Amino acid sequence: MNSFISNRIIHHHNYQFIRIIIGCIGILTIISHIISAFLWISYIIGWRINRKLKYIQQKQEINHHISIISNRNNINLRQKQQEQQAQQQEQEGQQQEQQEQGQQPPLSQQQRRSLKLYKHNLTWPICTLRISTQIIIFSMVIINIIGFIDLIRLIYLSITGNDLRLLTNDWLCRIQIFISFISCDISEWHFVILCIERCYIILYPRKYYSINNTLIKPALIMIIIIYIISILANIFLFISNESICFIKFPKNNNNWNDNLFNLISILYWLIQSITSYILMLGAISIRNDIQIIIWYIWYNILKRNK
């Protein structure tokens, strides 16, 4: 009897240990997805934001410099209005000539340093991918972020043995299952669209779509189609009047088959994350740009800490 109880205890501890390992794999997977999504979004839209910020800051510096020059001129005009009228007229003529030639008055030493440092830091790489490819990858990253809802549920289920879907009402459970299904389907089909586009460009390099890097209509149409098909294919979850969650899913994760299912589901998202890194690091230009982005962010973090 004692040996039977001890075996049950050992079996229970082993079972909990395996569940925790599966949950840790899920946590590493979601961290990997977050890093991948951050790098892709930074690479695709970061240079656009950076260029806009650079334009705004340069405009502010120019306006500030012009205001300083105008204030200095006003002070000089007040102090030397009677003594240096001829000299002031000559200076005003020179300033007008400089404005006509598009030249700016000389900057102070501090302003030169700030401009030099600003230009040195603004080295964010421009995304070299086609616009259509950027849209496909960006859409895939967003749908993977939505899929984190299912991944978080699997992690919680693996560690605690409780299903978050059964802690809410039936409609919230349906919504969670719906998001889980469409995120998996749409994410997979994005890879198909990406492969179709690349194969078409390689096979038909002289076609109009292959030559025009700014053409996005075909890619948008394919993305919209897969969204519509995935939503329609899983809309049955909201049509059925039967209770879905409380019948088909156990409340507790209390057998080895549940652990195996959770592990396979988490490994699916892990493979998605690895594939995203392969896309990111496969091309030399993208790999170099990602390295520059990482160093750029790291340098600014160190500069702020100092």
Buried (B, 14 or more C-beta within 10 A) or exposed (E): EEEEEEEEEEEEEEBEEBBEBBBEBBBEBBEBBBEBBBBBBBBBEBBEEBEEEBEEBBEEBEEEBEEBBEEEBEEBBEEEEEEBEEEBEEBEEEBEEEEEEEEEBEBEEEBEEBBEEEEEBBEBBEBBBBBBBBBBBBBBBBBBBBBBBBBBBBBBBBBEBEBBBBEEEBEEBBBBBBBBBBBBBBBBBBBEBBEBBEEBBEEEEEEEBBEEBEBBEBBEEBBEEBBEBBBEEBEEBEEEEEEBBEEEBEEEBEEEEBBEBBBEBBBBBBEBBEBBBEBBEEEEEBEEBBEBBEEBBEEEEEEEEE
